Amino acid sequence: MGELLLHPVAPFLVGAVLVWFAPRRVAQVAMIVAPIVALLQLALLDAGTTVTLTYLGFELEPFRVDRLALAFGWVFAIAALIGGIYGLTTLKGREPTSILAYAGAAMGVVFAGDLMTVFFFWEIKAVASSFVIFSRRGGNSNRAGTRYLFTHLVGGKLLLAGAIWQQSTTGSLAFDAMELSGGTMLILLAFLVSAAVPPLHAWLPDAYPEASVAGTVFLSAFTTKSAVYALARGFPGLELLLWLGVMMAVYGVIYAMLENDIRRLLSYHIVSQVGFMVAAIGVGTEFAINGAVAHAFAHILYKGLLLMGVGAVIHATGRSKMTELGGLANSMRSVFTLYMVGAVSISSLPLFSGFVSKEMSVAATSAEGFTVAVILLKVVSVGTFLSTGLKLPFGTWFASDGAGPRDAAAHPRLRVGPVPMSMFIAMGIGAGLNLLIGVYPAVLYDLMPHTVDYVPYSVDKVIEKLQILGFTGLGFWILIDRLQAKAKINRDVDWFYRRLPKILMGRPTPPRGPDETAPSESAWTARGDVQRAGRSIALAQGRLEGRLPAIRGSEPPLYPTWVLGAVLMSTILLLLVLTLATT
Amino acid sequence: MRSRAVIVTAVLFVVGILIDVVTDAPGYFPGYAAAIGLGGTLVLGLGSKWLAGLFIQAPEDYYPLDVPGDVEDLRG
């Protein structure tokens, strides 16, 4: 049991409790120290370490260390450290508590050896990550966070039901590779929800852009990658996953091509890139599992860097839509440069991390003869470069204003504020790691669950990739007018639960009152807690007296609506069906 | 400018095919990588726009309860 002291969950959960009570300065220190302690613990852990215990008659394994778990543990701790540095000056309220609990829970999932422990940490992860979204306390964070929470709680219930079913049929709760059966299908479904496999993905582009700029960085690292880990552990070689992964990759990139909101665009790319990992898990060979894990590792690093880059733009300008940005390249040169390191990494440019990770997962798919899947994944890579490497940077830093003025104060449309040094440090670390992995892939390959026998750099591979990216750039040049973002939103499958019920119920769209308009520039700049509190009290009083309409975005996180009722009812029905099916 | 882009792309496409022939690059045919890059851009670029017009895109106030504006002001 002494090994539990080395469990990387410990520093995060202790830190989460500590920062709840501690002043802000201590919380800032804890955000850095907790992941560093976890990294030290990981350095001391050996594959093969295990802790078992019996609880309520169940044989549990709350701590199991092997190379697969270690690979994810390392990158989770690194991501927590980078995110902690990034958010040093912007994290507010209870956000550090939520983030540390979230990171710790993700770590707990990775080192769990049985399904009950997985479920335990899965639920903590769902609730804590929801509060990361709620913590922004603005925009649509309450509504989107509530939808996120319900989705993940339903996913958690599926996992619990599947685990119980599995225990009742096999007598074991061990979390290892599983054959498909009634119980394991529920477990698979829970993992697919968390991996954001369409059509179960809408929570991701809905909620991630609604967190704070630092919160989004953490969200991008843990939820979907915990699910990737769980799929790699539980369902390697399930061919269904190959085609689901390819579908994810294509679906995500099509929506990313259309998106106007810069964080939502990158959120769709999470769906797309996780598709590469899910596809490789579906192939299931040691080569492919290495590819999936390597890509998950690199993806956490470069996606974090991309989100940190656009987060810095949002922080500096208060704008998140490409149609409202542009002309920032000269005044935000460093941010632009660091973002582009992430953009070329995700696009698999040689010498950057994506080239040694994503190409490995595609090569593993190719090695098993899935030609159609390989061609589709290569086309998706084109779309990745097109949207994250060309469209987003063009729309955000250039667009109609060109590179813009060198002096931020001279910008014709935007007030560009300063970017904190902590953000630059975090982005610098992220960029350095992406470059290090690209230049020296052994750093990454040595962490893989199986021995890596893949040489990423050969003349053929480099020429092919350069040609693909080069002609993508030329295609963008030809289509530049048609590919620019439009001031529109994109209907996704969340339409079925956000709009369709209201249409079916014939509920009219509420009119927009004067109090419901979007916060104006003057509202944003009207700062001061006293002012805000006074306004909130006055508005709440007015609502109680029925004199004012409901204000968008102002509801408490768990507001009583048909969404709540529908989710609760569907959960009850699901559990009823499962109960009947298992008896 | 667009016609210049098309001409440059066409010339480089031929160069790409020649490079593949000279280097005996792996692929299903000479110019495979160039075709993936250019073809992928055209298919995804035009295809996604077509889908957007068909049913995906809607006005920004489509979900009336959403705050359509931008994000928090942290500029101080």
HADDOCK unambig.tbl for C-alpha pairs under 7 A between the chains (distance, minus, plus):
assign (segid A and resid 139 and name CA) (segid B and resid 67 and name CA) 5.74 0.50 0.50
assign (segid A and resid 139 and name CA) (segid B and resid 71 and name CA) 6.40 0.50 0.50
assign (segid A and resid 140 and name CA) (segid B and resid 66 and name CA) 6.10 0.50 0.50
assign (segid A and resid 140 and name CA) (segid B and resid 67 and name CA) 6.05 0.50 0.50
assign (segid A and resid 254 and name CA) (segid B and resid 44 and name CA) 6.74 0.50 0.50
assign (segid A and resid 254 and name CA) (segid B and resid 48 and name CA) 5.64 0.50 0.50
assign (segid A and resid 257 and name CA) (segid B and resid 48 and name CA) 6.81 0.50 0.50
assign (segid A and resid 258 and name CA) (segid B and resid 48 and name CA) 6.87 0.50 0.50
assign (segid A and resid 315 and name CA) (segid B and resid 73 and name CA) 6.91 0.50 0.50
assign (segid A and resid 315 and name CA) (segid B and resid 74 and name CA) 5.57 0.50 0.50
assign (segid A and resid 315 and name CA) (segid B and resid 75 and name CA) 6.42 0.50 0.50
assign (segid A and resid 316 and name CA) (segid B and resid 75 and name CA) 5.80 0.50 0.50
assign (segid A and resid 318 and name CA) (segid B and resid 70 and name CA) 6.55 0.50 0.50
assign (segid A and resid 318 and name CA) (segid B and resid 71 and name CA) 5.59 0.50 0.50
assign (segid A and resid 318 and name CA) (segid B and resid 72 and name CA) 5.97 0.50 0.50
assign (segid A and resid 318 and name CA) (segid B and resid 73 and name CA) 4.97 0.50 0.50
assign (segid A and resid 319 and name CA) (segid B and resid 70 and name CA) 5.22 0.50 0.50
assign (segid A and resid 319 and name CA) (segid B and resid 71 and name CA) 6.10 0.50 0.50
assign (segid A and resid 320 and name CA) (segid B and resid 70 and name CA) 5.81 0.50 0.50
assign (segid A and resid 320 and name CA) (segid B and resid 71 and name CA) 6.59 0.50 0.50
assign (segid A and resid 379 and name CA) (segid B and resid 36 and name CA) 6.27 0.50 0.50
assign (segid A and resid 379 and name CA) (segid B and resid 40 and name CA) 5.14 0.50 0.50
assign (segid A and resid 382 and name CA) (segid B and resid 37 and name CA) 5.96 0.50 0.50
assign (segid A and resid 382 and name CA) (segid B and resid 40 and name CA) 6.03 0.50 0.50
assign (segid A and resid 382 and name CA) (segid B and resid 41 and name CA) 6.47 0.50 0.50
assign (segid A and resid 383 and name CA) (segid B and resid 41 and name CA) 6.66 0.50 0.50
assign (segid A and resid 383 and name CA) (segid B and resid 44 and name CA) 6.58 0.50 0.50
assign (segid A and resid 417 and name CA) (segid B and resid 75 and name CA) 5.16 0.50 0.50
assign (segid A and resid 418 and name CA) (segid B and resid 75 and name CA) 6.93 0.50 0.50
assign (segid A and resid 460 and name CA) (segid B and resid 25 and name CA) 5.92 0.50 0.50
assign (segid A and resid 460 and name CA) (segid B and resid 26 and name CA) 6.90 0.50 0.50
assign (segid A and resid 464 and name CA) (segid B and resid 33 and name CA) 5.52 0.50 0.50
assign (segid A and resid 467 and name CA) (segid B and resid 33 and name CA) 5.80 0.50 0.50
assign (segid A and resid 467 and name CA) (segid B and resid 34 and name CA) 5.56 0.50 0.50
assign (segid A and resid 468 and name CA) (segid B and resid 33 and name CA) 5.17 0.50 0.50
assign (segid A and resid 468 and name CA) (segid B and resid 34 and name CA) 5.50 0.50 0.50
assign (segid A and resid 468 and name CA) (segid B and resid 36 and name CA) 6.26 0.50 0.50
assign (segid A and resid 468 and name CA) (segid B and resid 37 and name CA) 4.20 0.50 0.50
assign (segid A and resid 469 and name CA) (segid B and resid 37 and name CA) 6.23 0.50 0.50
assign (segid A and resid 471 and name CA) (segid B and resid 34 and name CA) 5.83 0.50 0.50
assign (segid A and resid 471 and name CA) (segid B and resid 37 and name CA) 4.90 0.50 0.50
assign (segid A and resid 471 and name CA) (segid B and resid 38 and name CA) 5.10 0.50 0.50
assign (segid A and resid 472 and name CA) (segid B and resid 37 and name CA) 4.71 0.50 0.50
assign (segid A and resid 472 and name CA) (segid B and resid 38 and name CA) 5.44 0.50 0.50
assign (segid A and resid 472 and name CA) (segid B and resid 41 and name CA) 5.76 0.50 0.50
assign (segid A and resid 474 and name CA) (segid B and resid 9 and name CA) 6.10 0.50 0.50
assign (segid A and resid 475 and name CA) (segid B and resid 38 and name CA) 5.53 0.50 0.50
assign (segid A and resid 475 and name CA) (segid B and resid 41 and name CA) 5.71 0.50 0.50
assign (segid A and resid 475 and name CA) (segid B and resid 42 and name CA) 6.78 0.50 0.50
assign (segid A and resid 477 and name CA) (segid B and resid 5 and name CA) 6.39 0.50 0.50
assign (segid A and resid 478 and name CA) (segid B and resid 2 and name CA) 5.66 0.50 0.50
assign (segid A and resid 478 and name CA) (segid B and resid 5 and name CA) 5.63 0.50 0.50
assign (segid A and resid 478 and name CA) (segid B and resid 6 and name CA) 6.42 0.50 0.50
assign (segid A and resid 483 and name CA) (segid B and resid 45 and name CA) 6.54 0.50 0.50
assign (segid A and resid 487 and name CA) (segid B and resid 60 and name CA) 6.72 0.50 0.50
assign (segid A and resid 488 and name CA) (segid B and resid 57 and name CA) 6.16 0.50 0.50
assign (segid A and resid 488 and name CA) (segid B and resid 58 and name CA) 5.67 0.50 0.50
assign (segid A and resid 488 and name CA) (segid B and resid 59 and name CA) 4.98 0.50 0.50
assign (segid A and resid 488 and name CA) (segid B and resid 60 and name CA) 4.89 0.50 0.50
assign (segid A and resid 489 and name CA) (segid B and resid 57 and name CA) 5.69 0.50 0.50
assign (segid A and resid 489 and name CA) (segid B and resid 58 and name CA) 5.46 0.50 0.50
assign (segid A and resid 489 and name CA) (segid B and resid 59 and name CA) 6.10 0.50 0.50
assign (segid A and resid 489 and name CA) (segid B and resid 60 and name CA) 5.20 0.50 0.50
assign (segid A and resid 490 and name CA) (segid B and resid 56 and name CA) 5.30 0.50 0.50
assign (segid A and resid 490 and name CA) (segid B and resid 57 and name CA) 4.48 0.50 0.50
assign (segid A and resid 490 and name CA) (segid B and resid 58 and name CA) 6.13 0.50 0.50
assign (segid A and resid 491 and name CA) (segid B and resid 56 and name CA) 4.95 0.50 0.50
assign (segid A and resid 491 and name CA) (segid B and resid 57 and name CA) 5.97 0.50 0.50
assign (segid A and resid 491 and name CA) (segid B and resid 58 and name CA) 6.83 0.50 0.50
assign (segid A and resid 509 and name CA) (segid B and resid 64 and name CA) 6.90 0.50 0.50
assign (segid A and resid 518 and name CA) (segid B and resid 67 and name CA) 5.75 0.50 0.50
assign (segid A and resid 518 and name CA) (segid B and resid 68 and name CA) 6.20 0.50 0.50
assign (segid A and resid 518 and name CA) (segid B and resid 69 and name CA) 5.25 0.50 0.50
assign (segid A and resid 519 and name CA) (segid B and resid 69 and name CA) 6.80 0.50 0.50
assign (segid A and resid 524 and name CA) (segid B and resid 73 and name CA) 5.87 0.50 0.50
assign (segid A and resid 552 and name CA) (segid B and resid 65 and name CA) 5.42 0.50 0.50
assign (segid A and resid 552 and name CA) (segid B and resid 66 and name CA) 6.49 0.50 0.50
assign (segid A and resid 552 and name CA) (segid B and resid 67 and name CA) 6.45 0.50 0.50
assign (segid A and resid 553 and name CA) (segid B and resid 66 and name CA) 6.98 0.50 0.50
assign (segid A and resid 553 and name CA) (segid B and resid 67 and name CA) 6.70 0.50 0.50
